[in-house]
Amino acid sequence: MGMASMSSGSESLRLCVFDLRRGQHEGQELDKILFFYPPDLTFSTQLSVIGLSEGLITFTRLFSPDAACEVIEAERHSHVFYEAEPDIWMVMVVEKNKEIEAVWRIDALRRVLKEVHSLFVMFQGSIRALLEKEPTGGLIRSHLYPFITDYLNDLFVGKKHQLPSFRETLTERGTVQMLTLARDAALEVQSLVGVLDSCAGTVRCHSVILFHDLLVSTTLSPDDTVDVFAFSVMRLTTNALSSGTSSWSYLRKGSVTPQISSRSTSVLPLGSGGTLPSGNGSSTGRVIRPLQHDKWSKGKDGFLVTDIWGIDATPTILIQKTQERFYLLTYQYKSLTLVLLVPTAAIVNGELDISFVKQQVIENASAKILKVEEKLSKGWGGENAYHVSGYRYLLVDNDMEVSRASPPGKVATLAKESLLALNKLREEVDTEKGRSKQEKDMEICIRAKNNTWVIARLNRGKELYMALEKASETLLDATDSVQRFSNRYCSGAFSMD
């Protein structure tokens, strides 16, 4: 397994969301708790964890008022901090374990917090906005508890949750993985995108196209693309629907059985009960749970259907760049998944107009969808399409929020010592990046105990991480191998000339 396994019944993981602006007066301390896992811990225990976190945040601000606290390493626990919104903090407390598998990188854990917050905002809007809408905190708690609970269920295998460990060091959460297109396929995709964007007449739509779990095309901003891509791979693609589980982590196989849904909302702070207005534009009081498992299926017309938003109701999401809400329509043909986003403000007749948009897709785009899927399938190299013999690598473009890596099966052939060395290397890079507010070009080379060379190169917002287990003895030979990789597969982006 590639993730650190932990028992859900111990102190191995605690995750909380709290608001520093709330609960500052005696007797009102519970008001600051917006979410806590495990939810069945006593309020005094929850307040103890949050009080310690709040104290650490306040203390570290004395020394670095302009830099938010990111991690505090204690003797038995690591405290991982993420300020999701101004004064809204998410904190993950993980128990240090002597087991070799329980070795993680702090930035990878922070990316878990970032991802769950970004997905929440995409569906429900910002936490602060929901607090302002209903100041007692009941509304936000009624949405956060089931949402994060459903997200955490993806981290469960059996009765244990699994955090990203050193075995996932050649992956990058919060990025998209793209499919490389031949010129003729790219032209067909471009033509299809033009048709999709005009399916609502004069109203401008957006589209995101995936083939298997790889991004083919997007008309969204990089940030919004990451969110829609993450959700699509978790719940919408053919892989996600067929396996009954999220497929964003290649390390999880088989079906997922929810472990904490039955008790996730049974213990909530005061003010969280009762019927409340929803945070997704609906006034029905229904709490939307977009990350529920086994709630999507393919309809006879090729569009995916779900009752999560209500019977015959169309899902909606919030786009960060414009702060507009869009209807989310998903069409699937074989391994091709098309996500079409239609502005809710442009729909005047409710579901009647949505039906019209769907009909336009079927009538005007079906032939092009068929052609695109055929071309992509013909040029598809399978799971090992991006394997480079002799290399185990991760490429990250931070500006475009795109990554590419060696196939999981190939990464799994690396020795444990090599992966641990890579994990340590990435920690050093994270530390160096944290010290400078500006992009910093660098190269770091480490010789592992098993004589593997692990190398990192950063250049103009792009990052390359590599393990060379069969490299020659000298550092010069190893760097020459990296240079050849850069020239052939990265257009010389990591050349050190």
N, C-alpha and C positions, 0 to 999 in steps of 0.2 A: 504494500500500500504506500501511496505517496503523500499521505497527510498524517499528521500526528494524531493518534487516537486517544480519546479521553472518555472516561466514564461520565455520563450525564448526572450521576447521583453524587458526585464529589464536588470539591471546590475548584475543579479544574478550569471552569470557565464561568465568568460573570460578565454580563454586558448590561450597561445602563445608559439611559438618555435622561438628561436633566437640564433644567433652566436656571442659570445663575441669578436671574432677575426675580425669581419666585421664592417663597418660603424663607424670607430673611428675618421674620419676626417669630418670637417664641410661640409655640403651639401651631405654627403653620408650616413646619418643616416638610411635611408630606407633600405639600403643593409643588415642590420642585421636582418630584419624581414623575417623569413622563413615561418611562419604560424601565423594566428591570427583569433580567433573566439570571437565575431561575425565578419564576414569578411566585413560587410558593414559599420563598424565604420570608421570615418575619419582617415587619416594617422596620424594626430596630436594626436588624442586620442590613437591610437595604440602605437605611440612613447612614449606617456606619461606613459602608463602602463609598457612598456618594459624598459623605462628609470628608473622608480621607482624600478623595479625588478633588474635591473643591479646595481643600487645604493645599494640596500639591500644586494646583493651578495658580492659586493666589501667591504661594511662596515663589514659584518659578518666575512669576511676572515681576517680582521685585528685581530680578537680575536681568531679565530680558523682556521688557514690556512690549516690544514690537514683534516678538517671536512666540507663537503659541507653543505651549508644552506639548511634546509629542510622545515621550516615553519616560517612565521612571522605573529603574531596575531595583527591586528590593531583593532580599535574601531568598524568599520563597515564591515571589510572584513578579511578573512583568505587568506594568500598568501602561496600556496603550491609549493615547488620547487623540481625539479628533474633534475640532471645533467645527461642527457641521454648518452652523449658522451663528451669527453674532450672539454670544452668551448661551447658545444651545450646544451642549457637549455630549459626545458619545465616548464612553470609556469601556474598554475591554480589559478585564483582569484575567490573566492566564497563569496557571500554576506551573512553576518550573519543575520539570520531571527529569530524572536521571536516565530515563529510557532514551536511547539514541534517536528514535524516530521523532521525539518531541523537541526537535531543533527547528526553529523558525526564524524568519527575518521580520523585524518589526514593521518595516514598510509594507510587507505583504499583508500583515494583520490590519494595518491602517487602511489598506485598500479594500478590505472586507467592509469596514465601517463606511468608507466613502461610497462603495457600491450600493449598500442597502439604503443609505440616505438618498442617493441620486435616484434610485428606482422609486423610493417613496414619494419624492417630490414630483417625479414624472406622472404619477397617478393621482396623488392627493393634494399636491401643492406644498408650499413650505410649512414647516412646523410652526414658525412664528405667526404666519397668516392664520393658521387654524386656532392658535392660542388667542389671537386678537378677535377672532370670530366668536369664540366661546371661552371667555376668560377663566372659568372654573377649572379648565383642563380636562373635563370629561370627554369632549369631542376628540382632542388629539390622542388621548389615551385609548379611546375606543378604536382608533385607526392604527396606532403604532403597535399595540400588543399583537393583534392578529397578523399584521403585515410582517413584522420582524420575526414572529414565531414561524410563519410559513417560510421565510427566507432561511432561518436556522435549520428547518427540517431538511433542507438540501445538504446540510453539513453532517447529517446523521447517516451512518451506515450501521445497520443493526441497532444496538442500544448505545452506540458511542458516536459522539460528534468528532469530526476530523478537521482540524485547522490546517491551513497551508503550511507544509513543512519544507525542509531543505530539498526534498525530491521534486518540488515544483519550482525550483529556482530558475529553470529555463522556461518560465511562463511569466506573463505580465497581465494581471487582472486590471481592468479599466482601459483596455485597448481592444481594437477589433483586429481580426485576422482576415486578410483579404485574399481573394482568388486572383491569380495572374491570368489575364486574358490575352488570347491571340488577337491580332488586328481585326480579323473578320468577325470574331465573336464580340469584340468591343463595339464594333459598328452596329451589330444587331441589338446589343444591350442598349446602346444610346437611342436607337429608334424606338425600342420598347418603352424606355423611360419617358420619351416625348409623348407617347400615347397615354401612358398612365397619368402623367401630370395634367392632361387635358380631359380626363374622364368626367370631371365635374363642370364641363363647359368653360366659362370664362373665369371660374374660380381656380386659383393656383393651388394645386395639391403637392404633396411631397411623397416620395417613395423610397423604400429601402428594399433591395433585392438580395437574397441569400441563396447560395447553392450549397446543399448540405449545411455545415455550420460555418461557412466562409462568406464574407461580404463580397458581393459582386458590384453593387452600385448604391449610391446614396445621394440624395439632394439636400440632406440636412447638414447642419454644422457638425464639426467633429465631436463636440460634447454631447449633442443630442443623438448623433449616430451611435456613440458608445452605449447610451442608455437603451435605445431601441434594439440595438444588436444584442446586448446582454439579455434583455427580456425575451427576444426572439429565440435565442439559443437555449435559454432556460425552459421555455414553454411552447414555442410555436413551430419550430422547424420539424422536418420529418423525423430526424433523430430523436428529438424530445418527445414527440407524440408516440413513436413506436416503442421507445424504451420505458416510457412511463416515468422518466426522471429527467432532471436537468442535465444537459450534456455539456455545460460550459467547462466542467472539469473533466479531463480525460481519465482521471483516476477513479471515478465512480462508475461502477457498472451495475446493472441490474435495477430492480425497482426500488423506490424509496417508500418506506412506510412511515407516516408521520408519527413522531415520538412525543411531541409536546403539545399538540394542538388541543387535546382534551383538557389540559389544565392551564393553558397559557393565559386565558382571560378569567380564570376563576378567582384570582386574588389581585385586585386592582386598588390603587390608592383611592382615597375618598374623592367623591365628585366625578367618578367615572361611569356611574350607572345611568340607567334611564334611556329613553328614546331621544336621539340627538339628530340635528341636521348633519348630513354627510358632508365630507370635504371635497367631493369630486363634482360639484355642480348640481347634485341632486338634492332635493328637499324631502326625500321619502324617509330619511332616517336609516336607510340601509347602509351597513358597513361593507364596503367593497373590499374583497380579498383577492387581488389580481394574481398572487403567487400560489394560490391553491393548486394542488396536484390533481391530475386526471379530470380537468374541467374543460378541456378543449378537444374538439373533434372536427373532422372534415365533413362538411355538408355535401349534398348531392351536386350543388352548383360549383364546388371547388373551394368555396370560402369556408374558413374555420368558424365554428360557432361555439358559444359558451353561454351559460346562464349566470355567470359571476355578477354581471351588471344588472341582472333581472331577465325575465323571460322576454326574448326577442329584442332586448336592449343592446345597443351598440357600444362597445368599449370606447373610452376617451382617454387621452393623455395630454399632458401639458408640455409644450416645447419651451426649453430654457431661453433660447435666443430671442424669441419674440414675445414670450409669456402668453402665447395663444393656446387655446385648447383645440384639439383635433380629434375627430373620430378615427379609430384605428380599425381598418379593414385588412384582413389577411387572406390572400388567395394562394392556393398550393397546387402545384402540378409536379408529380413525381418528386424529385429532390430539390425543386425550385420553390422558394417561398417568397412571395411578394407582399410587402407591408405598404399599404396605401393610406396616407393621412389626409383627411378632408377637413377643412376648417369648420368647426361647429357653428360659427357665426354665419356661415353662408347657407346653412341648412334651415329652410324656413318651414318645411312641411314634415319635419321629423323623419320617421323611418321610411316614408314614401320616397323622399329624395335619396336616402341611402340606398334603397332598392334600385333606384334609377342609376346611381353611380355603379353599383355592382353589375347591372345589366350592360352598362357601357363598357366595363372591363371585359365582360364575357364576349360581347359582340365585336369590339374593336381591337382587343389585345390578345385574344386566344391564339390566333395564328402565330403572332410574334412570340408569345410565351412558349409555344410548342417548338418553334425554331431555335430560340435561345437555349432551352433546356437540352435540345438535341446536340447543339454545338458544344455546350459546356460539358455534357456527358462524354462526348467523343474526345474532347481534349483533356478530360480529367485523369490525372495520374494516380488517383487513389490516396490512401492515407499517407503513403510515403512520397507524395509528389514533391515535397520540399526537402527531402533528405539529400545531404551532400556528403558523399563518402569520405570518411576520415574525420569529419567535424561533428561536434555537438554544439549548437549555437542558439542564441536568442538575439534577434534584431528588434530594436524599438525606435520608432520615430515619435518623439514626444509632441512635436507640433501637430502632426496629423492624428496622433493617438492610435497608431497602427503598430502591430507587432507581427513578427514571423519567427518560428522556432523549428528546431528539429522535431520530427514526428515523435509522439510519446513513446512508441515502441522502441525507437532508437535511443532516446534519452534513458530508458529503463536499462539499457545495457551498460551504462556507466557504473563504475565501482562506487560504493558508498563513500569512500574517501574522496573521490573526485567531486561528487555532489556536495559534500560538506565543505570542501575547499571553495567550490563555486559560490555556495551560500555565504561563506565568510568574505569572499571577494566582493559580492554584491553589497554586503553590509558596509564594507569600507567605502565603496562608491557612494552609498546612501549618506554616510557620514560626511564625506567630502562635499557632496552636493548640498547638504544641509548647512554647511559653514559659509557658503557663498550664495547670495541672492541672485547672482547672475549665472548664466550658463558657463560651464567651465570645461574646457577640453582637457582630457587626461588619458593616460594609459597606465594600467596596473597589471603586473604579472606576478603570479604566485606559483611556486613549485610545491605541489602537494606531497604528502608523505609517500604516496605510491608512484612518485615521479611524474604524475600528470601535470601538464602546464594548464593553468586556468588564467585567462586573459580578459581584461576589460578595456575597451577603447570608447571614449566619448568625444564626439566632434560635432559642433554646431547643432545641438539638440537631438542628435542621433546617438544611440548606444548599441554596442556590440559586446556580447558576452560569449565566451567560447571555452570549451574543454578539449584538450588534445591529449588523449591517453597514449597514442602511439607516436608521439612526436619524438624527434631526435633529442639527444642529450643537452644540446646547447640552447640558450635563450634566443640566440640569433636565428636558429633553425625554426623555432616556434613562431617568432615574430614574422619570419618570411612566409610561413604557412598562413598566418592571419592576413598578410599583405596580398597573397594570391587570392584568398577568399574575397577580400574587399574589392579587388580589381575585377573579379569575374562576376560576383553576385551583388555587389553594392555600388557599382559604377565608381569605384575608387573613393567612396565617401569616408572611409576610415584609413586612407593612406597617410603615412606619417612623414611624407616627403616635405 
